Amino acid sequence: MKTYFRLFRGVVLLLPLLNLSCDRMERWSNDEMSVTWFYGFTKLQVRAKGQFEFTEDDADIKSISRQGYLLIKERHGMNVRQLEVVQGPDGKLQRSYSLQGESRPFNEEARTWLSHILPEVLRQTGFGAMARVQRIRRDRGADAVLEEISRIKSDRVKSIYFEELIQSNEDSKFLQRVIRQVSQEVSSDGEKGRLLEEIANRHFDQTTLGAALVEAAGTISSDGEHGRVLSVLLKKGPLGNESLAQIVDSAASISSDGEKARILQEVVEHFSSDNRLCASFFHAVATISSDGEHRQVLLDLLRKGGFSMDCLIRLLNSAAAIASDGEKASLLKEVVELYDIDDAPRQAFFEAVSTISSDGEHRQVLSALLKKAKLSKETISQALESGATISSDGEKAEILIQIARVTPRDNTMTATLLQAVETLSSDGEYRRVMSALIKNKAFGKELATQK
């Protein structure tokens, strides 16, 4: 094996790389770095520059680039050991070893120390990571690589090992184990999200990996990273209804209304009337606090269309939960524009309208409905009942006049309409409505009959 590790890349990634108890972390310039960390009762310092090659068993350094060096200093209790390795003028390695600050020959005892400490250096800095993964997998199997990853403290170094393992493995059961270990051991949301995205992009199969990836995404604290992983999965379609429902359930746990709404809007593109998906979707929408985001998700679903009557009723029930009268009224007017509410959704529609506190918004929704052609007698009757509850005489008068224009010739409805007119406190509005009714020839005849 011969592989080189470009230290410059490691330095650039140094900040996220060290998720350790470091008392100092320092980047100098170009490909030169210095890092210090603790493990157990041992303090380990590494300073390095250049490119390196290590032996197959990770016990020694094979080569180092010109003008490069590697310095390892270990303090364990009162014992302090230090080794510096550089390339000599003849191209061979020169080693300077000391114990307790005194120069010592690099003998068998020093080699034994280095063979024990170097794997920890490689493990925690990421030096030669890709080559190590390949070698461990070749010699001891992929399971041994997972065991090695569990010994690594740095999320960034874990990611390097996981990435190499992901690229060279296609077995879905093993990848499920990788996904589970990523979710359990990688604490950085950024690193975890990136690894899950890479697995999804390389190996996505909704029947074997979809559920595992969604579950792992749920362990990400960052709303942005969580949402990004779900977005990647949604783009890997076509997705089955169960997979979509799992994604929606995961999205419901996202705190950010904006991020949650964005994912649900992406789900809309794949939406169907499946009962499980429909129930999960509206449960997730109910967790959106922002009235604007709530309305927009429902509006996108409305405009997509193609869903069942039951889903439309659920949508209207969800609309009723919107606190803002303006947002709610805007959505209900869109419902009127796009759908026939004469049948099953009629009751849900008027229940949603009844939750509008603003007389103006209430009247506007009813007005939009009454402009539609060929409304059933039952729908007009419920519109009249709804309009009669409006407090403002001006708004109520407007809607009563509009109702009169579309009310069929029916003694019962005429009586109901007149009862609603009697609830007007303003004499001026009362006269205005009655005048409009009398001018309506067909309706005027009914009035004359009742008199």
C-alpha positions as CSV (number, residue, x, y, z in Angstrom):
1,M,0.0,0.0,0.0
2,K,1.2,3.5,-0.8
3,T,-1.0,6.4,-0.1
4,Y,-0.4,10.1,0.7
5,F,-2.4,12.4,2.9
6,R,-2.5,16.0,1.8
7,L,-2.2,17.8,5.1
8,F,-3.6,21.1,3.6
9,R,-7.0,19.5,3.3
10,G,-6.9,18.4,6.9
11,V,-6.0,21.9,8.0
12,V,-8.9,23.5,6.1
13,L,-11.2,21.0,7.8
14,L,-9.6,21.3,11.2
15,L,-12.2,23.3,13.0
16,P,-15.1,20.8,12.5
17,L,-12.7,17.9,12.6
18,L,-11.9,18.1,16.3
19,N,-14.8,17.3,18.5
20,L,-12.4,16.7,21.4
21,S,-11.3,18.1,24.7
22,C,-8.7,20.4,23.1
23,D,-6.9,23.0,25.0
24,R,-5.3,24.5,21.9
25,M,-6.0,24.3,18.2
26,E,-4.0,26.4,15.7
27,R,-3.6,26.7,12.0
28,W,-0.4,28.3,10.9
29,S,-0.2,28.6,7.1
30,N,-0.7,26.6,4.0
31,D,-0.2,22.9,5.0
32,E,1.2,23.4,8.5
33,M,-0.8,22.7,11.6
34,S,-0.7,22.1,15.3
35,V,-3.3,20.4,17.5
36,T,-3.5,19.2,21.1
37,W,-6.1,16.9,22.7
38,F,-6.6,14.6,25.7
39,Y,-7.7,11.0,25.9
40,G,-7.9,9.4,29.3
41,F,-5.1,10.8,31.4
42,T,-2.9,11.4,28.4
43,K,-2.3,14.7,26.6
44,L,-1.2,14.4,23.0
45,Q,0.2,17.1,20.8
46,V,0.7,16.8,17.1
47,R,2.5,19.3,14.8
48,A,2.9,18.5,11.2
49,K,3.7,19.8,7.7
50,G,3.8,18.1,4.3
51,Q,2.7,14.7,3.0
52,F,3.1,11.4,4.8
53,E,3.0,7.6,4.1
54,F,2.6,5.1,6.9
55,T,3.3,1.4,7.3
56,E,0.6,-1.2,6.6
57,D,0.2,-1.9,10.4
58,D,0.0,1.9,11.3
59,A,3.1,1.3,13.6
60,D,5.6,3.6,11.9
61,I,6.1,6.4,9.3
62,K,7.4,5.2,5.9
63,S,8.1,8.5,4.3
64,I,7.7,12.2,4.6
65,S,7.9,14.9,1.9
66,R,10.8,17.3,1.6
67,Q,10.7,20.1,4.1
68,G,7.9,18.3,5.9
69,Y,7.9,17.1,9.4
70,L,5.9,15.3,12.0
71,L,6.2,16.0,15.7
72,I,4.4,13.9,18.3
73,K,4.5,14.8,22.0
74,E,2.8,12.7,24.7
75,R,2.5,13.6,28.3
76,H,1.2,10.7,30.4
77,G,1.3,11.5,34.1
78,M,4.9,12.6,34.8
79,N,6.3,10.9,31.7
80,V,6.9,13.1,28.6
81,R,8.0,11.6,25.3
82,Q,8.6,13.5,22.1
83,L,9.4,12.3,18.5
84,E,10.2,14.5,15.6
85,V,10.6,13.0,12.1
86,V,11.9,14.8,9.0
87,Q,13.4,13.9,5.7
88,G,17.2,14.0,5.7
89,P,19.5,15.2,2.9
90,D,19.8,11.7,1.6
91,G,16.0,11.2,1.4
92,K,15.9,8.9,4.4
93,L,13.9,9.7,7.6
94,Q,15.7,11.3,10.5
95,R,14.1,10.8,13.9
96,S,14.8,12.8,17.0
97,Y,13.4,11.1,20.1
98,S,13.5,12.4,23.7
99,L,12.2,11.1,27.1
100,Q,11.7,13.6,30.0
101,G,13.3,16.2,27.8
102,E,16.6,14.2,27.4
103,S,17.6,13.0,23.9
104,R,17.5,9.2,23.6
105,P,18.2,6.8,20.7
106,F,15.2,5.7,18.7
107,N,15.5,2.1,20.0
108,E,13.2,-0.8,20.3
109,E,11.5,0.7,23.4
110,A,10.8,3.9,21.4
111,R,9.5,2.0,18.4
112,T,7.1,0.1,20.7
113,W,5.9,3.4,22.1
114,L,5.4,4.8,18.6
115,S,3.5,1.7,17.4
116,H,1.1,2.2,20.3
117,I,0.6,6.0,19.9
118,L,0.6,6.3,16.1
119,P,-2.7,4.6,15.6
120,E,-4.3,7.1,18.0
121,V,-2.7,9.9,16.1
122,L,-4.0,8.6,12.8
123,R,-7.4,7.9,14.3
124,Q,-7.9,11.3,15.7
125,T,-6.3,13.5,13.0
126,G,-7.5,11.6,9.9
127,F,-4.1,11.1,8.5
128,G,-4.2,8.3,5.9
129,A,-7.9,7.7,6.6
130,M,-8.9,6.4,3.1
131,A,-6.0,4.0,3.0
132,R,-6.7,2.8,6.5
133,V,-10.4,2.1,5.6
134,Q,-9.3,0.1,2.6
135,R,-6.7,-1.9,4.5
136,I,-8.9,-2.6,7.6
137,R,-11.7,-3.7,5.3
138,R,-9.4,-5.9,3.2
139,D,-7.8,-7.5,6.2
140,R,-10.6,-7.7,8.8
141,G,-13.8,-6.9,7.0
142,A,-16.3,-4.0,6.8
143,D,-17.5,-4.6,10.4
144,A,-14.0,-3.9,11.7
145,V,-14.2,-0.5,10.0
146,L,-17.3,0.3,11.9
147,E,-15.6,-0.7,15.1
148,E,-12.7,1.5,14.2
149,I,-15.0,4.4,13.6
150,S,-16.6,4.0,17.0
151,R,-13.1,4.6,18.5
152,I,-12.8,8.0,16.8
153,K,-13.9,11.0,18.7
154,S,-13.9,13.6,15.9
155,D,-17.1,13.9,13.9
156,R,-15.1,15.1,10.9
157,V,-12.7,12.2,11.0
158,K,-15.6,9.8,11.5
159,S,-17.1,11.3,8.3
160,I,-14.0,10.7,6.3
161,Y,-14.1,7.0,7.3
162,F,-17.8,6.7,6.7
163,E,-17.5,8.3,3.3
164,E,-14.9,5.8,2.2
165,L,-16.9,2.9,3.5
166,I,-20.1,4.2,1.8
167,Q,-18.4,4.5,-1.6
168,S,-17.1,0.9,-1.5
169,N,-20.2,-0.9,-0.2
170,E,-23.5,-1.7,-1.9
171,D,-25.1,-4.2,0.6
172,S,-28.3,-2.7,1.8
173,K,-28.4,-4.4,5.2
174,F,-24.8,-3.2,5.9
175,L,-25.8,0.3,4.8
176,Q,-28.7,0.2,7.2
177,R,-26.1,-0.5,10.0
178,V,-24.0,2.4,8.7
179,I,-27.1,4.7,8.8
180,R,-27.9,3.7,12.3
181,Q,-24.3,4.2,13.5
182,V,-24.1,7.6,11.8
183,S,-27.3,8.6,13.6
184,Q,-26.0,7.4,17.0
185,E,-22.4,8.5,16.9
186,V,-22.1,11.6,14.8
187,S,-23.1,14.6,16.9
188,S,-22.5,17.3,14.4
189,D,-25.7,18.1,12.5
190,G,-23.8,19.2,9.5
191,E,-21.6,16.1,9.2
192,K,-24.6,13.8,9.9
193,G,-26.8,15.5,7.4
194,R,-24.0,15.4,4.7
195,L,-23.4,11.7,5.3
196,L,-27.1,10.8,5.1
197,E,-27.4,12.8,1.9
198,E,-24.5,11.0,0.4
199,I,-26.0,7.6,1.3
200,A,-29.3,8.7,-0.2
201,N,-27.7,9.9,-3.4
202,R,-25.5,6.9,-3.9
203,H,-27.6,4.0,-2.7
204,F,-31.2,5.1,-2.2
205,D,-33.8,2.3,-2.3
206,Q,-37.0,3.2,-0.6
207,T,-37.9,-0.4,0.2
208,T,-34.7,-1.0,2.3
209,L,-33.1,2.3,3.1
210,G,-35.9,4.9,3.0
211,A,-37.3,4.3,6.4
212,A,-33.8,4.1,8.0
213,L,-32.7,7.4,6.4
214,V,-35.9,9.1,7.5
215,E,-35.4,7.8,11.1
216,A,-31.8,9.0,11.1
217,A,-32.8,12.4,9.8
218,G,-35.1,12.7,12.8
219,T,-32.0,12.7,15.1
220,I,-30.7,15.9,13.5
221,S,-31.3,18.9,15.8
222,S,-30.8,21.6,13.1
223,D,-34.0,22.3,11.3
224,G,-32.1,23.2,8.1
225,E,-30.0,20.1,8.0
226,H,-33.1,17.9,8.9
227,G,-35.1,19.5,6.2
228,R,-32.3,19.2,3.6
229,V,-32.0,15.4,4.1
230,L,-35.8,15.1,3.7
231,S,-35.7,17.1,0.6
232,V,-33.0,14.9,-0.9
233,L,-35.2,11.8,-0.2
234,L,-38.2,13.5,-1.8
235,K,-36.2,14.1,-4.9
236,K,-35.2,10.4,-5.1
237,G,-38.8,9.3,-6.1
238,P,-41.0,7.9,-7.2
239,L,-41.9,7.4,-3.5
240,G,-44.6,5.2,-2.2
241,N,-47.4,6.5,0.1
242,E,-45.8,4.9,3.2
243,S,-42.4,6.5,2.5
244,L,-44.1,9.9,1.9
245,A,-46.0,9.5,5.2
246,Q,-42.8,8.7,7.1
247,I,-41.2,11.8,5.6
248,V,-44.2,13.9,6.6
249,D,-44.1,12.5,10.2
250,S,-40.5,13.4,10.4
251,A,-41.2,16.9,9.1
252,A,-43.8,17.4,11.8
253,S,-41.0,17.4,14.4
254,I,-39.1,20.3,12.7
255,S,-39.4,23.5,14.9
256,S,-39.0,26.1,12.2
257,D,-42.4,26.9,10.5
258,G,-40.6,28.0,7.3
259,E,-38.5,24.8,7.0
260,K,-41.5,22.6,7.9
261,A,-43.7,24.3,5.4
262,R,-41.1,24.0,2.7
263,I,-40.9,20.2,3.2
264,L,-44.7,19.9,3.2
265,Q,-44.9,21.9,0.0
266,E,-42.4,19.5,-1.6
267,V,-44.6,16.6,-0.4
268,V,-47.6,18.2,-2.2
269,E,-45.9,17.5,-5.5
270,H,-46.2,13.7,-4.7
271,F,-49.5,13.9,-2.8
272,S,-52.3,11.3,-3.1
273,S,-55.5,10.6,-1.3
274,D,-54.0,7.7,0.6
275,N,-55.6,7.7,4.1
276,R,-52.3,7.2,5.9
277,L,-50.6,10.0,4.0
278,C,-53.6,12.3,4.2
279,A,-53.8,11.9,8.0
280,S,-50.0,12.4,8.5
281,F,-50.0,15.5,6.2
282,F,-52.8,17.3,8.0
283,H,-51.4,16.4,11.4
284,A,-48.1,18.0,10.3
285,V,-49.8,21.1,9.0
286,A,-51.6,21.5,12.3
287,T,-48.1,21.9,14.0
288,I,-47.4,25.0,11.9
289,S,-47.8,28.1,14.1
290,S,-47.4,30.7,11.4
291,D,-50.8,31.5,9.8
292,G,-49.1,32.5,6.6
293,E,-47.1,29.3,6.3
294,H,-50.2,27.3,7.2
295,R,-52.3,28.9,4.6
296,Q,-49.6,28.6,1.9
297,V,-49.2,24.8,2.4
298,L,-53.0,24.3,2.1
299,L,-53.2,26.6,-0.9
300,D,-50.5,24.6,-2.7
301,L,-52.4,21.5,-2.0
302,L,-55.7,23.1,-3.2
303,R,-54.1,24.1,-6.4
304,K,-52.6,20.7,-7.1
305,G,-56.0,19.1,-6.8
306,G,-56.7,15.5,-7.6
307,F,-57.4,14.4,-4.0
308,S,-60.4,12.8,-2.4
309,M,-63.4,14.5,-0.9
310,D,-62.3,13.3,2.5
311,C,-59.0,15.1,2.1
312,L,-60.8,18.3,1.1
313,I,-62.9,18.1,4.2
314,R,-59.7,17.6,6.2
315,L,-58.3,20.7,4.4
316,L,-61.3,22.8,5.4
317,N,-61.0,21.6,9.0
318,S,-57.3,22.6,8.9
319,A,-58.3,26.0,7.5
320,A,-60.7,26.6,10.4
321,A,-57.7,26.4,12.8
322,I,-55.9,29.3,11.1
323,A,-56.1,32.2,13.6
324,S,-55.7,35.1,11.1
325,D,-59.1,36.1,9.6
326,G,-57.3,37.5,6.6
327,E,-55.3,34.3,5.9
328,K,-58.3,32.1,6.5
329,A,-60.7,34.1,4.4
330,S,-58.1,34.2,1.5
331,L,-57.9,30.4,1.6
332,L,-61.6,29.9,1.8
333,K,-62.2,32.2,-1.2
334,E,-59.7,30.0,-3.1
335,V,-61.7,26.9,-2.1
336,V,-64.8,28.5,-3.5
337,E,-63.0,29.4,-6.7
338,L,-61.6,25.9,-7.3
339,Y,-64.1,23.5,-5.9
340,D,-67.8,22.7,-5.8
341,I,-68.8,22.8,-2.1
342,D,-72.4,21.9,-2.7
343,D,-72.0,18.3,-1.7
344,A,-69.9,16.6,1.0
345,P,-67.6,19.6,1.9
346,R,-70.4,22.0,2.5
347,Q,-70.8,21.5,6.2
348,A,-67.0,21.7,6.8
349,F,-66.8,24.8,4.6
350,F,-69.5,26.7,6.6
351,E,-68.0,25.6,9.9
352,A,-64.7,27.1,8.8
353,V,-66.5,30.3,7.7
354,S,-68.2,30.5,11.2
355,T,-64.7,30.8,12.8
356,I,-64.0,34.1,11.0
357,S,-64.3,36.9,13.6
358,S,-64.0,39.8,11.1
359,D,-67.4,40.8,9.7
360,G,-65.8,42.1,6.5
361,E,-63.8,38.9,5.8
362,H,-66.8,36.8,6.7
363,R,-69.0,38.7,4.2
364,Q,-66.3,38.5,1.5
365,V,-66.1,34.7,1.7
366,L,-69.9,34.4,1.5
367,S,-70.0,36.9,-1.3
368,A,-67.4,34.9,-3.3
369,L,-69.6,31.8,-2.8
370,L,-72.8,33.4,-3.9
371,K,-71.2,34.6,-7.1
372,K,-71.0,31.0,-8.3
373,A,-73.7,29.7,-10.6
374,K,-76.2,27.0,-9.9
375,L,-75.9,26.8,-6.1
376,S,-78.1,24.3,-4.4
377,K,-81.0,25.4,-2.2
378,E,-79.2,23.8,0.8
379,T,-76.0,25.8,0.1
380,I,-77.9,29.1,-0.2
381,S,-79.8,28.3,3.0
382,Q,-76.6,27.8,4.9
383,A,-75.1,30.9,3.4
384,L,-78.2,32.8,4.8
385,E,-77.8,31.3,8.2
386,S,-74.1,32.2,8.2
387,G,-74.8,35.8,7.0
388,A,-77.4,36.3,9.7
389,T,-74.6,35.9,12.3
390,I,-72.6,38.9,11.0
391,S,-72.6,41.7,13.6
392,S,-72.1,44.7,11.4
393,D,-75.3,45.9,9.9
394,G,-73.6,47.2,6.8
395,E,-71.8,43.9,6.1
396,K,-74.9,41.9,6.9
397,A,-77.1,44.1,4.7
398,E,-74.7,43.6,1.8
399,I,-74.8,39.8,2.0
400,L,-78.6,39.7,2.5
401,I,-79.1,41.7,-0.7
402,Q,-76.8,39.3,-2.5
403,I,-78.5,36.3,-1.1
404,A,-81.9,37.7,-2.2
405,R,-80.7,37.7,-5.8
406,V,-80.0,34.0,-5.8
407,T,-82.6,32.7,-3.4
408,P,-85.1,30.4,-5.2
409,R,-88.9,31.1,-4.9
410,D,-89.6,29.3,-1.6
411,N,-91.9,30.4,1.2
412,T,-89.7,28.9,3.9
413,M,-86.5,30.6,2.6
414,T,-88.4,33.9,2.1
415,A,-89.5,33.8,5.7
416,T,-85.9,33.0,6.9
417,L,-84.5,35.8,4.9
418,L,-87.1,38.3,6.3
419,Q,-86.2,37.0,9.8
420,A,-82.5,37.9,9.1
421,V,-83.5,41.3,7.8
422,E,-85.4,41.9,11.1
423,T,-82.0,41.5,13.0
424,L,-80.7,44.7,11.4
425,S,-80.5,47.4,14.0
426,S,-79.9,50.3,11.6
427,D,-83.0,51.7,10.1
428,G,-81.1,52.9,7.1
429,E,-79.7,49.4,6.3
430,Y,-83.1,47.8,7.0
431,R,-84.7,50.1,4.4
432,R,-81.9,49.5,1.9
433,V,-82.4,45.7,2.1
434,M,-86.2,45.8,1.9
435,S,-86.0,48.2,-1.0
436,A,-83.7,45.8,-2.8
437,L,-86.0,42.9,-2.1
438,I,-89.1,44.8,-3.4
439,K,-87.3,45.8,-6.6
440,N,-86.6,42.1,-7.3
441,K,-89.8,41.3,-9.2
442,A,-89.8,37.6,-8.5
443,F,-89.0,38.1,-4.8
444,G,-91.4,41.0,-4.6
445,K,-94.3,38.7,-5.5
446,E,-93.3,36.4,-2.6
447,L,-93.3,39.4,-0.2
448,A,-96.7,40.5,-1.4
449,T,-98.0,37.0,-0.8
450,Q,-96.6,36.9,2.7
451,K,-98.2,40.3,3.4
